[in-house]
């Protein structure tokens, strides 16, 4: 499972580096059920991606969880103010991530 997360992270970071991640997301026929963002991404930070996703009618319903090593209260508040539904500070265990996913699935 960890290998899958590592591969997905590389894929997402590569598109973020190219500045096309939000455009790529909108081109999907099926949108994701939940999104994980890091606070710190190349080209466009996770806060900006979160704001864009939450301001678009097509994607504002998607729950967003920010996973970040940034753990100061003002950084957490910044993520929540951008529209993130949850902010988890790294390191985060897989069971904790799974618990958050299940929380959104039951709501």
N, CA, C and O of each residue as an XYZ file, in Angstrom:
428
protein
N       0.822     -1.188      0.000
C       0.000      0.000      0.000
C       0.877      1.268      0.000
O       0.580      2.246     -0.685
N       1.949      1.220      0.776
C       2.853      2.373      0.844
C       3.441      2.688     -0.526
O       3.597      3.856     -0.883
N       3.768      1.653     -1.292
C       4.322      1.855     -2.628
C       3.317      2.564     -3.542
O       3.700      3.397     -4.363
N       2.051      2.235     -3.399
C       1.008      2.891     -4.193
C       0.950      4.381     -3.856
O       0.839      5.227     -4.743
N       1.026      4.690     -2.549
C       1.012      6.096     -2.143
C       2.224      6.840     -2.689
O       2.100      7.988     -3.118
N       3.388      6.206     -2.679
C       4.601      6.840     -3.192
C       4.479      7.108     -4.687
O       4.868      8.175     -5.160
N       3.944      6.149     -5.429
C       3.759      6.330     -6.865
C       2.754      7.445     -7.149
O       2.973      8.273     -8.032
N       1.669      7.462     -6.407
C       0.657      8.505     -6.592
C       1.239      9.873     -6.270
O       0.976     10.847     -6.976
N       2.031      9.948     -5.202
C       2.645     11.224     -4.817
C       3.561     11.743     -5.925
O       3.536     12.933     -6.242
N       4.372     10.854     -6.518
C       5.269     11.266     -7.604
C       4.462     11.776     -8.795
O       4.814     12.786     -9.404
N       3.391     11.080     -9.118
C       2.530     11.474    -10.228
C       1.941     12.861     -9.991
O       1.991     13.721    -10.870
N       1.388     13.071     -8.811
C       0.759     14.355     -8.492
C       1.789     15.467     -8.458
O       1.542     16.553     -8.982
N       2.950     15.213     -7.843
C       3.984     16.234     -7.780
C       4.482     16.614     -9.166
O       4.763     17.784     -9.426
N       4.593     15.637    -10.055
C       5.071     15.928    -11.409
C       4.102     16.866    -12.122
O       4.533     17.821    -12.768
N       2.811     16.608    -12.014
C       1.843     17.494    -12.656
C       1.793     18.857    -11.966
O       1.583     19.877    -12.624
N       1.983     18.880    -10.657
C       2.015     20.153     -9.936
C       3.218     20.972    -10.375
O       3.115     22.189    -10.530
N       4.361     20.318    -10.579
C       5.564     21.009    -11.042
C       5.312     21.673    -12.391
O       5.790     22.777    -12.652
N       4.572     20.998    -13.224
C       4.285     21.523    -14.555
C       3.172     22.575    -14.532
O       2.900     23.220    -15.545
N       2.543     22.740    -13.389
C       1.481     23.734    -13.270
C       0.180     23.325    -13.916
O      -0.666     24.174    -14.195
N       0.003     22.029    -14.160
C      -1.212     21.588    -14.851
C      -2.102     20.723    -13.986
O      -3.102     20.194    -14.471
N      -1.767     20.567    -12.719
C      -2.567     19.679    -11.876
C      -4.043     20.071    -11.832
O      -4.895     19.211    -12.057
N      -4.386     21.343    -11.548
C      -5.823     21.685    -11.529
C      -6.486     21.478    -12.888
O      -7.632     21.032    -12.952
N      -5.782     21.795    -13.976
C      -6.345     21.595    -15.312
C      -6.563     20.112    -15.573
O      -7.575     19.714    -16.151
N      -5.607     19.301    -15.143
C      -5.733     17.863    -15.316
C      -6.933     17.327    -14.553
O      -7.680     16.492    -15.063
N      -7.113     17.801    -13.348
C      -8.238     17.346    -12.527
C      -9.564     17.637    -13.221
O     -10.459     16.791    -13.232
N      -9.696     18.829    -13.799
C     -10.952     19.199    -14.439
C     -11.204     18.418    -15.717
O     -12.339     18.347    -16.187
N     -10.160     17.834    -16.282
C     -10.343     17.079    -17.518
C     -10.826     15.649    -17.265
O     -11.221     14.955    -18.202
N     -10.796     15.208    -16.013
C     -11.275     13.864    -15.699
C     -12.787     13.785    -15.911
O     -13.523     14.721    -15.600
N     -13.227     12.660    -16.442
C     -14.663     12.457    -16.585
C     -15.300     12.180    -15.229
O     -16.433     12.584    -14.966
N     -14.555     11.484    -14.375
C     -15.039     11.202    -13.024
C     -14.117     11.893    -12.034
O     -12.908     11.658    -12.034
N     -14.673     12.727    -11.211
C     -13.876     13.430    -10.210
C     -13.615     12.517     -9.019
O     -14.383     11.589     -8.766
N     -12.540     12.774     -8.290
C     -12.242     11.927     -7.128
C     -13.266     12.109     -6.017
O     -13.933     13.140     -5.936
N     -13.383     11.099     -5.162
C     -14.289     11.176     -4.016
C     -13.679     11.973     -2.878
O     -14.402     12.526     -2.049
N     -12.356     12.035     -2.830
C     -11.644     12.754     -1.776
C     -10.278     13.136     -2.325
O      -9.726     12.430     -3.169
N      -9.733     14.245     -1.852
C      -8.409     14.693     -2.300
C      -7.502     14.910     -1.114
O      -7.930     15.380     -0.060
N      -6.243     14.563     -1.300
C      -5.201     14.847     -0.322
C      -4.238     15.835     -0.954
O      -3.780     15.630     -2.078
N      -3.935     16.893     -0.242
C      -2.976     17.886     -0.719
C      -1.906     18.094      0.328
O      -2.154     17.971      1.527
N      -0.720     18.410     -0.137
C       0.344     18.842      0.755
C       0.314     20.361      0.751
O      -0.029     20.974     -0.260
N       0.664     20.963      1.852
C       0.731     22.420      1.950
C       1.749     22.946      0.940
O       1.514     23.941      0.255
N       2.875     22.257      0.867
C       3.984     22.715      0.040
C       4.070     21.872     -1.225
O       4.425     20.694     -1.178
N       3.741     22.492     -2.356
C       3.856     21.856     -3.661
C       4.656     22.791     -4.566
O       4.643     24.003     -4.354
N       5.343     22.258     -5.560
C       6.062     23.128     -6.491
C       5.080     23.912     -7.365
O       3.972     23.453     -7.640
N       5.492     25.062     -7.780
C       4.720     25.956     -8.671
C       3.493     26.568     -7.995
O       3.365     27.791     -7.945
N       2.607     25.749     -7.484
C       1.399     26.244     -6.828
C       1.252     25.490     -5.510
O       1.231     24.260     -5.497
N       1.152     26.221     -4.407
C       1.070     25.516     -3.120
C      -0.316     24.908     -2.906
O      -1.284     25.261     -3.580
N      -0.376     23.991     -1.955
C      -1.615     23.274     -1.683
C      -2.751     24.186     -1.268
O      -3.918     23.894     -1.534
N      -2.415     25.286     -0.620
C      -3.450     26.252     -0.210
C      -4.123     26.845     -1.443
O      -5.347     26.962     -1.494
N      -3.321     27.216     -2.430
C      -3.873     27.788     -3.661
C      -4.691     26.755     -4.431
O      -5.757     27.078     -4.955
N      -4.204     25.519     -4.504
C      -4.960     24.454     -5.173
C      -6.296     24.259     -4.461
O      -7.336     24.127     -5.106
N      -6.261     24.240     -3.127
C      -7.475     24.060     -2.335
C      -8.479     25.179     -2.616
O      -9.663     24.914     -2.824
N      -8.010     26.421     -2.621
C      -8.895     27.568     -2.900
C      -9.539     27.435     -4.273
O     -10.735     27.680     -4.433
N      -8.744     27.049     -5.255
C      -9.279     26.915     -6.615
C     -10.323     25.803     -6.704
O     -11.366     25.961     -7.340
N     -10.023     24.673     -6.054
C     -10.974     23.563     -6.092
C     -12.277     23.923     -5.385
O     -13.359     23.575     -5.858
N     -12.176     24.615     -4.258
C     -13.379     24.969     -3.495
C     -14.158     26.116     -4.123
O     -15.333     26.309     -3.813
N     -13.519     26.875     -5.000
C     -14.235     27.975     -5.646
C     -14.895     27.545     -6.956
O     -15.663     28.308     -7.543
N     -14.603     26.341     -7.410
C     -15.182     25.846     -8.656
C     -16.401     24.974     -8.345
O     -16.331     24.049     -7.536
N     -17.484     25.281     -8.986
C     -18.746     24.564     -8.763
C     -18.609     23.059     -8.993
O     -19.265     22.261     -8.323
N     -17.748     22.674     -9.950
C     -17.590     21.253    -10.289
C     -16.854     20.467     -9.220
O     -17.005     19.247     -9.142
N     -16.057     21.141     -8.391
C     -15.194     20.417     -7.450
C     -15.378     20.820     -5.988
O     -14.745     20.232     -5.111
N     -16.215     21.790     -5.711
C     -16.318     22.276     -4.319
C     -16.875     21.227     -3.365
O     -16.671     21.328     -2.155
N     -17.565     20.234     -3.880
C     -18.136     19.187     -3.026
C     -17.112     18.133     -2.598
O     -17.379     17.349     -1.687
N     -15.947     18.106     -3.243
C     -14.937     17.085     -2.954
C     -14.254     17.413     -1.624
O     -13.697     18.501     -1.474
N     -14.287     16.499     -0.667
C     -13.575     16.736      0.590
C     -12.068     16.805      0.346
O     -11.509     16.006     -0.406
N     -11.431     17.762      0.987
C      -9.987     17.938      0.849
C      -9.339     17.796      2.218
O      -9.738     18.440      3.188
N      -8.334     16.939      2.267
C      -7.535     16.777      3.474
C      -6.123     17.238      3.148
O      -5.497     16.738      2.213
N      -5.630     18.190      3.919
C      -4.250     18.627      3.757
C      -3.384     17.806      4.698
O      -3.651     17.722      5.897
N      -2.342     17.200      4.138
C      -1.341     16.475      4.909
C      -0.063     17.296      4.819
O       0.471     17.495      3.728
N       0.426     17.767      5.943
C       1.584     18.648      5.891
C       2.452     18.537      7.126
O       1.986     18.201      8.215
N       3.729     18.827      6.928
C       4.656     18.901      8.061
C       4.527     20.252      8.758
O       5.027     20.433      9.868
N       3.863     21.188      8.112
C       3.648     22.503      8.727
C       2.588     22.344      9.813
O       1.435     22.015      9.534
N       3.004     22.585     11.055
C       2.129     22.256     12.176
C       1.837     23.437     13.102
O       1.255     23.249     14.171
N       2.226     24.637     12.714
C       1.923     25.781     13.566
C       0.461     26.158     13.387
O      -0.116     25.970     12.316
N      -0.122     26.684     14.434
C      -1.569     26.936     14.422
C      -1.989     27.864     13.289
O      -3.055     27.668     12.704
N      -1.177     28.873     12.963
C      -1.575     29.787     11.881
C      -1.540     29.079     10.523
O      -2.309     29.436      9.631
N      -0.665     28.084     10.349
C      -0.609     27.339      9.100
C      -1.811     26.408      8.970
O      -2.392     26.266      7.894
N      -2.164     25.793     10.060
C      -3.352     24.932     10.072
C      -4.589     25.766      9.769
O      -5.434     25.360      8.972
N      -4.696     26.923     10.397
C      -5.839     27.810     10.165
C      -5.886     28.283      8.720
O      -6.960     28.409      8.132
N      -4.710     28.546      8.151
C      -4.629     28.968      6.746
C      -5.209     27.884      5.833
O      -5.933     28.190      4.885
N      -4.892     26.627      6.117
C      -5.418     25.524      5.315
C      -6.921     25.386      5.449
O      -7.622     25.178      4.459
N      -7.415     25.501      6.665
C      -8.858     25.399      6.894
C      -9.596     26.587      6.282
O     -10.688     26.428      5.737
N      -9.004     27.772      6.371
C      -9.618     28.962      5.761
C      -9.672     28.855      4.241
O     -10.558     29.426      3.605
N      -8.723     28.122      3.661
C      -8.704     27.934      2.202
C      -9.803     26.979      1.753
O     -10.097     26.886      0.561
N     -10.414     26.265      2.705
C     -11.512     25.376      2.363
C     -11.235     23.917      2.647
O     -12.090     23.069      2.389
N     -10.054     23.599      3.176
C      -9.771     22.200      3.498
C     -10.763     21.713      4.546
O     -11.116     22.444      5.472
N     -11.196     20.499      4.392
C     -12.141     19.910      5.334
C     -11.436     19.352      6.567
O     -12.038     19.201      7.630
N     -10.157     19.053      6.405
C      -9.369     18.511      7.508
C      -7.907     18.828      7.248
O      -7.475     18.904      6.098
N      -7.150     19.013      8.318
C      -5.711     19.287      8.219
C      -5.017     18.311      9.147
O      -5.240     18.332     10.358
N      -4.172     17.451      8.584
C      -3.433     16.471      9.381
C      -1.949     16.791      9.311
O      -1.409     17.043      8.234
N      -1.299     16.778     10.458
C       0.127     17.068     10.525
C       0.937     15.787     10.372
O       0.660     14.781     11.026
N       1.934     15.836      9.507
C       2.827     14.696      9.296
C       3.761     14.559     10.490
O       4.077     15.557     11.136
N       4.198     13.375     10.788
C       3.862     12.118     10.120
C       2.477     11.635     10.532
O       2.051     11.810     11.674
N       1.792     11.027      9.584
C       0.455     10.500      9.822
C       0.479      9.005      9.502
O       1.003      8.598      8.465
N      -0.071      8.216     10.364
C      -0.100      6.772     10.126
C      -1.205      6.421      9.134
O      -2.185      7.152      8.991
N      -1.033      5.307      8.463
C      -2.056      4.856      7.522
C      -3.403      4.639      8.206
O      -4.425      5.029      7.642
N      -3.454      4.028      9.405
C      -4.759      3.873     10.071
C      -5.453      5.213     10.344
O      -6.679      5.302     10.274
N      -4.675      6.249     10.653
C      -5.281      7.568     10.877
C      -5.856      8.148      9.584
O      -6.927      8.755      9.583
N      -5.128      7.951      8.489
C      -5.630      8.423      7.188
C      -6.897      7.661      6.812
O      -7.880      8.252      6.364
N      -6.863      6.367      6.996
C      -8.030      5.535      6.689
C      -9.235      5.963      7.524
O     -10.355      6.012      7.015
N      -9.016      6.271      8.793
C     -10.099      6.736      9.676
C     -10.731      8.016      9.123
O     -11.953      8.168      9.145
N      -9.903      8.926      8.633
C     -10.429     10.178      8.061
C     -11.231      9.916      6.795
O     -12.285     10.517      6.586
N     -10.736      9.025      5.956
C     -11.458      8.685      4.720
C     -12.826      8.104      5.060
O     -13.834      8.480      4.462
N     -12.856      7.189      6.021
C     -14.122      6.580      6.420
C     -15.070      7.600      7.040
O     -16.286      7.479      6.893
N     -14.536      8.588      7.723
C     -15.377      9.655      8.292
C     -16.118     10.390      7.179
O     -17.307     10.685      7.307
N     -15.407     10.688      6.078
C     -16.064     11.391      4.974
C     -17.028     10.482      4.235
O     -18.064     10.945      3.758
N     -16.715      9.209      4.131
C     -17.603      8.269      3.444
C     -18.939      8.100      4.163
O     -19.970      7.896      3.523
N     -18.919      8.184      5.495
C     -20.159      7.979      6.247
C     -20.996      9.239      6.333
O     -22.148      9.185      6.763
N     -20.437     10.373      5.932
C     -21.207     11.638      5.988
C     -21.909     11.914      4.711
O     -22.596     12.928      4.591
